[in-house]
Amino acid sequence: MRGQHFYLYLFEDLFSRKIVGWQVFDCESAELAGQLLRDICMRQGIAPGQLTVHSDNGAPMKGETMLATMQRLGVAHTRSRPSVSNDNPYVESTFRTLKYRPGLPVKPFENLLAARRWVTELAHWYNHRHRHGAIGFVTPAQRHAGLDRVLLEQRALVYARARQENPQRWSAQARQWAHIDVVHFNPENSQLKELRNTQKAA
């Protein structure tokens, strides 16, 4: 139907990049967002005071029902600055990956159930098959389960062995397989750091 829209509610763990919860609804609602967050906290075993949710400035995340739910669950929250997409970089990157992946429907979904089925397959692919470049080309599910360290160590050994056997095929810029222990929410690039240092010196 013309004018009918479906809305994807999605929560992603920033450290692992895993989609930890999602749902598709036919409206924007703080109450529905709160129900989804409660379900995620229960399934993931998240204790009060353990979680901070960062979101955009959409109405579902700013609504009183959602804020009350966060308070009851002991969940802290932060929000992006208005019109600054870089304040939510990981989710924006995830949405780009999903939109540019082959298989994105060209025609509208027939109904809400069809949309949910499509997102079910999409989230499974993203979590369990997609090898994410920013976390060492392991899947988000592997990183979330703590399996990535061993996988990266094994890859480093394979690369080192191959380099020893045939050094002329390798450049000095070979890929590093170090485990990424710290994730910065919005890391500064070299230009911003240089600008800040210049401002401090002045």
Protein Blocks (a to p, Z undefined) as FASTA:
>chain_A
ZZiacdddddddfklopafbdcddfbdcfklmmmmmmmmmmmnopaehkaccdddfbfkl
mpmklmmmmmmnopacddddehilklmmmlmmmmmmmmmpghiafbdcfblmlmmmmmmm
mmmmmmmmmccfknoppafklmmnopmmmmmmmmmmmmmmmmmmmmmlpcfkbccfbdcf
bdcfbacdfklmmmmmmmmmZZ
